[in-house]
Each structure stands twice: as C-alpha cells, then as structure tokens.
Amino acid sequence: MTTEAGARPEAADILMVDDTPANLELLSGMLRARGYSVRAAVSGKLALQAARKSPPSLILLDINMPGMTGYEVCAELKSDEKLKDIPVIFLSALVETIDKVKAFGIGGVDYITKPFQLEEVEARVGTHLELRRQKRKVQESYDKLRELERTRDTLVHMIVHDLRSPLTAVYGLLELLKENGVQTLPAEQRLYVDQAAKSAKEMIGIVSDILDASKLEGGQMKLRLADCDLAAAVKDTISGLAPLFGRREIRFSPPDRPALVRADCELVSRVLQNLLANALKFTPDVAHIELALEPADGSLRVSVRDDGPGIAPEHRSKIFEKFAQVGLPTGSPKHSTGIGLAFCKLAVEAHGGRIGVDGEAAGSRFWFELPLNGPAAPAPAAEPERSASAPA
C-alpha cells in the first residue's frame, strides 16, 4: 500500500497462479508497472514449489485449474507452518455465493471475480499487503512485550530468591525476641515485636508464592500427589490463621467423612491460606467468613465467602493475573502484591482444577475445584527445589 506518492512496500513479492497465460501476462504487467515483484505459476503444483522455495508476500490464486484446484492449493498452503500466514486472494470466474464461502472458509482473505478491473485488483492487493505489514508489526511488538515480561519475571525471581534467607533470619530473631522478652519488654514493645514478626511471616509467604508461581507457570514443579483430606486442610488453615481473626466469625461445617482428593497437600494448603487471608484482609472487623466443601461433578469444590466490598464482574478474571490490581471502593485496603491469587490459579490448574470468584455488590465467594482422582496429565519429571512455606 502506498506510504508516499508512488512508493511501494519493500520486498512486495506477489505470486500469481493461473493456467491461462493471457491472464498472467495482463496482471503481471500491471503489477510490475506499480513497482511489485511478480512471479507466475501455471499450475497448483508449480505454485506450491515456488512458494516453498521462496515464500511470497501475497498470492493471487485461480480456482479452476487442471490437476490441482485453487482450493486444494490454498489448503496445502494453510497446513504449512512457514506458508500459512501468506494472504491468498482468489481470482476466479466462479460467481456463486457458495464458491466464495468455500474460498473464505479454506483460508482466503479476499475474492475477486473475473472479468476483473485492474484498479480493483491493485487496490485489494495493496490493502492486504498493508494489513500483513501491520500484522507483522503487531506481532513484533507482542514479541518484544513478551521478552520484556520474561526479563521482568527473571529479575523479580532473582530479587525475591535473594530476599528469602534474610527474611527468614529476621523472622526467626523476632520469634526469639518474643519468647525471651515476655518478662522484660514492656507490653507496648512486645506488641511491636509481634506485629513485626507477623509482617516478616507475611513477606516470606509472598516470596514463596512468587518463586513457586514462576515454577508452576513454566511447568517446572512436580506435584507431590497423595490422598489429601480437604476438610482437614480447611480446619488446619483456620487454626493457623486464628490470630488474624480479630472479632470476625469463621464458619465451617466439616463433613462427617474425610473429603479426599488426589493432590499435592502442601500446595492445596497454601491455596487455602491465600484465599482465607485474602478474605480476612477485605472483611470488616465485625463480620463473618464462611468456608464450605461440596461435591462438583467428579471434583470437590472449596469456597470462601466474605463480607468484603465485592468485585465487579469485569475484574473477576483479571484478579488472577500476576501483579494485577483492581479498583476497590473508597476506604477498602489496597495493599497487595497481586501474586497470591495468581499463585492460587496456577496451583489449582496444575491439578487439572478450576478457580474463580462470584459475588454481588457486597461480598465475594472465591472457590476452586479439584478432581477427585488428581490431574489427568502426568506431572513434569524434573523437580526443582520447592520454596519453603511461610513459618506456621
């Protein structure tokens, strides 16, 4: 397509396929006069050979040809990884709607009927060459963004990996200070130490989530599958986070029998911890959080219902993306790394399960489902070091 008066895109190579020499001669002359490089093929077989030897920028393709129809040629092109993105414009005397539908269905980008006008052919060729150029620019931009994202993830991984050891040391020293300072520290200072220890513990959990989310995303973590009692895991999670409840009421009615699934119990426990901690973060101090277990078509569903501000429908998928942040009502807490829910999604999907969130204007219900018999696909063979969970 014209970028300046009389200018044409560089390396615009057009392959014309028609068994009628007169058509080839007419169109070739017109396109060459407009600055295009043109090659001609009088059969489908020769066209495929020419395209595979040197892929063109665009193909003008007749349909009714002996030996191999234009439809068959297009199908061959679209099945070839190196040629499938070449735009194909059909140029045919067939005028029935069914012929045009078949041409588009098999991968053509345009359809020109014979007898054709040279100006129309030129306009459509220029348009599709420009579309292809723009598509390549978009793909290049996407590739650059993906590379930047990989660089970001690598940098984050390096930083948080180096943070884990000093954070663990800080947490351990604060715990020692709590134990040894019960009789000597004033009550206010003991409170400060306790709050610092809780923050250090939370930071260790964030570090573990980031490192393991990266491994799960890359398919580098082998699941340690065993019979996992979800009811027991829920009760343990409630017990472990009890110091954070304040005046909130936690409701959970465990089933009469173990709720067994084939899963990595440690990862599932961390998913539960993240979801319950998330509910505590956004639930008012005088309110309740409800956890539930129920069967779900060959799976078990765990849900965590809170009385927080709720999540708008348009944000319900975004919150499971890495480093995602969503708008919340005024006065709601906004501190979040955007990694906890992403870790939950990756961990659940590694088990072949699903995760999501429902809710109204007030309150949200986060849920995940795990198949009873574990993931269908085998876990990866390699098992890199797994990040230590936050201290209990």
N, C-alpha and C positions, 0 to 999 in steps of 0.2 A: 504494500500500500504506500502511496506517496507520502514522504516525510517532508520534502521540499518540492518545489515545482520541477517536474521532470525526473525526480530522484526515485530510485527503487531500492528495496532492501538488498543488502549484500547477500551473495550466495543464494539467490532465489532460484532454485533449480526445479523445473517442472518436468514431470514425466507424463507424456501423452500416450494413451493406449487406445488404438482404433485399428480395425482391419481394413479401413478404407483409406488408401494413400492420399486421396484428394482432401479429405478432412484433416489429415495430419499436416499436409503441406499448407493448407489455408491457416489453421490455428498456429502452427509453428512460426510462420512468417509474421503474423500479427503479434504474438507474444515476444518474439525476438526483437521486433521493432520497438516494443515497450521496455526493452532492457533486460528481459528474463533470459536465463539459460534454459534451453529446451532440448529434451531428448524424446525420441519417438520409439514406440514398440508396436508391432503389427499383430501381436497375439498376447494372450494372458501369460503363457509360459515365459515368453521373452521378457515381458514386463516384470515378472517376479525375479527373474535372473538379474535384470538391470537394477531393480530396487535393492536386492540383497548385496549386490556388488558395491553400489554407491547409493545410499538412501536419498531420495529427492526431498525437496521442501513441500511438494504438493503433487497429487496425481489426478489427471483428468482421464476418466475411465468410461469407455463404451461398455454397453451391456451385451448386446447380441454379437458375439464373436464365435467363430468355429473353434472347436477343441475345448475351450475353457471360457465360460461366460464371465462377464464383469462381476456378477455376484460371487462367483467362486474365487475370482482373483481377490476381491475385497476381503472375503472370509479368510483366505490364506494370509493376507497382509495383517489382519487384526489378530491372528493367532501367533504372530511372530513378535516376540518381545521388543526387538530392535526396530520394527516397522509399524507397530500398532498405532503410534501417535501421529503418523503422517496423514494429513487431511486428504480424503478422497472425494472428488466431485464427480458424480455420474453425469455423463453426456450421452443422451440416448433419444431415439425416435419414439420410444415407448411413452405413451401419454396417460395411461390408465393410472388411477389413484393407487391401485394395488401394487403396481410396479414401483411407484415412488415410496410407498410404505415399506416395501421389502428392501429397497435401497437404503433407506434411513435405518431400518431395523438391523441391517447387517453391518452398519458402521459408517455409512456415507455421511458427509457433513452438508452436502448440497446436491441439487438435482437440476440440470438444465436440459430442456427438451430441444430436439432438432426439428426444424432448422433453427439455428441459434443466431443471435445478434452478437457481433464481435464485441460491442461495447458492454453487453451484459456479461459475457464471459470474462472480459478484463476486470469488470467491477467485482465480480464474485471471487475471482482468483485473488485480486488484491485484498479483498476483505478477509478471506480465510488465511492468507499468509500473515496478515497483521494480527489476526486472532491467535495464530500459532506463536507468533513472536511474543505477544503479550502473555500467553500461557506459559511460555518458557521463562519470561521474566518473573512471573508469579512463583513458578517452581523454584527458580534460583533464589528468590527472596525467602521462600519457605525453607529451603535447604540451609540458608545462612542462619535463619532463626533457630532451626533445629541444632545447628552446630553451636550457636551461642548458648542454647539451653543446655546442651551437653557440657559445655565449658563451665557454665554456672553450677550445674549439678556436681561436676568434679571438684570445683573449688569449695562448694558447700560441704561435700563429703570429706575433703581434706581437713577443713577447719573444724568440723564437729568431731571428727575422729581424734584430732589432737586435743580437743576440749574434754573428752570423756574422762581421761585419767585424772587431771587436776580437779575436775568437778567431783569425782568420786572421793578424792582425798579430802576436799573441803567438806563434803557431807559427812564423811567418817569422823573428822575432827570436831565438827559441830555436835555430832551424836555423843562423842566422848565428853565434850564440854557440858552437854545437858546432863549426862549421868553423874559427872564429878562435881557439877556446880549446883546441884539441887539444894545443898545445905549452905553454900557460901554465897551464891549470887542473889541479889535482890529479885523480887518477883517480876519487876518490870524488865530487868535484863534477861531473866530466864525466858520471858515471853519473846524478846528479840531473838535470842538464840533459837528458840523453837520455830519462829517464823523463817529465820534464815535457813534452817535445816529443811523445812518444807519446800522452800524455793529451790534449794540445791537439788532436792529429790525430784522436783518437777522438771528441772533443767536436764537432769540425767535421763529422765523419761523422754524428753524431746529429742535429745541426742540419739537415743536408741531407736526412736521412731524414724528419724531421718536416715540413719545408716541402714536400717532394715528395709525401709521403703525403697531405697535405692537398689538393694539386692533383690527384693521381690520384683521390682519393675524390670530389672534386667534378667529375670528368670534364673538367678544365681543362688537362690536359697532352697535347700532341700527340706521339705516338710517332714517333721518327725511324727509320723502318724501313729495314733494309738486310740483305744476306746476312751473317749472324753465325755465325762458327765457334765452336761451344760448346766444342770441345776446346781451341782456342787460348785461349778466355776462361778456362777452368779452369786451364790452365797459367800464364797471366798472374796469376791470383788467387793461386795457390800461391806464385809467385815474389814477389809484392808483400807477402804476409804472412809470408814466411820468417823475419824477425827475431822473430816471436812464437812460433815452434815450440818453442823450448827443446829438450828431449830427445824430444819427440813425433815419431813417424814418420808422414809423409804419403804415402799410397799412391794412385797414379793411373796407370792403364794407358791411354794415349790410343789412339784407333782409328787404323787405317792411313790413313784418308782424312778430310778435313775433315768435321765434323759440322755441317752448315749448317741454319739455320732463318732465317725472315724475322722479324727482331726489332729492337728498339732495343738495340744492343750495349752502350751505356753503362748503361742500366737493368739489363740482364741481368748485367753485370759487378758492379754494386752488389749485386744479389741474391746472387750467388756470394760476394762479400766478406762480406756479413752472415752467410750460413749457415756459411762456414768459420770466421769469427771467433767465432760462437756456439759451434761445436764446440770450438774451442781453449779458450774460456772454461770449459767444463764438463768437459773431458777431463783426466784426471790427467797429471802431467808425464811419467811413463814409460808411454806407451800409444801407440796408433796411431789415425789418422783415415783413412778410406777414401773416396775420391771415385770415382764411376762414371758412365758415359754409356751409355745403351741405348735402342733404339727402343721406342715405345709407341703402336701403333695410330694412325699418321698424325702422331705427335708424337715428340719426343726427351725422354727423362727424364734429369735430372741428380739424383744422390743424394749426400748427405754423411753418412757413418756414423761415429759417435763412440763412445767407451768411457765416456761420462759416466754420471750417475746414472739416466738413463731418465725417461720422462714417463708418468704414469698415463693410461690411456685416456680418463678423464673430463676431462682437461685438454688433450687434443690439439687441440681446435678453439679453446679459449679462448686459447691462447698466440699465436694470430694476430690477436687483437683489440688495438686501440690501448690502450696503457697497462696491458695485462693483466699480472698477476703470478700465478704458480702456486707451490704448495708444493713444495719440494725436500727431499731427505733432509738430515739434520743434517750440517753440515760442507761442504755444497755452496755455491759462491758465489751470492749473491743479488742482487748489484748489477746492475740492468738498468732501462732506461728503459721497456721494454715497447713500443717503437716500431719496432725493427729488423725483427722478424718481420711486423708489421702492414704495413710498407712493402713487404716481400717479397711478401706476399699480394696487395696492391693492384697492384704492378708486374706480377706474373705473370698475374693475372686481366685486366689491361688488354690483355694479348697474347692473350686467349682461352684461357689455360692453366689448370692446376690446381696446387695446392701442398698438402702435407700432411706428416705425420710418423708413422712407425711405430716400434715398439720393444718391448723386453721390460723386465724389472726393472732390467737394467743395459744402458745403451747406447741410442742413438736413431738413427734414419735419417730425416733430413729430405730431402724430394725435391720437385721441381717438374717439370712437363711443359709444353713449348711446342710449339704446332702448327708443322709444317714450313713451311706457307705463310703464316704470320702470322695476326693476328686477322681474324675474318670481317667484323666491322663496321668501317666507316671511322673513323679517328681524328678527334677534335674539330678543328674548323677553327682555333680560337684556340690560340696557342702562347705562354703567358706565360713569363717568364724562368725558366729551369731552375736549380735550386740547384747550386752548384759542389760537385763531389765532394770528399771529403777528400783532401788532398795525397798523392801517391804516395810 
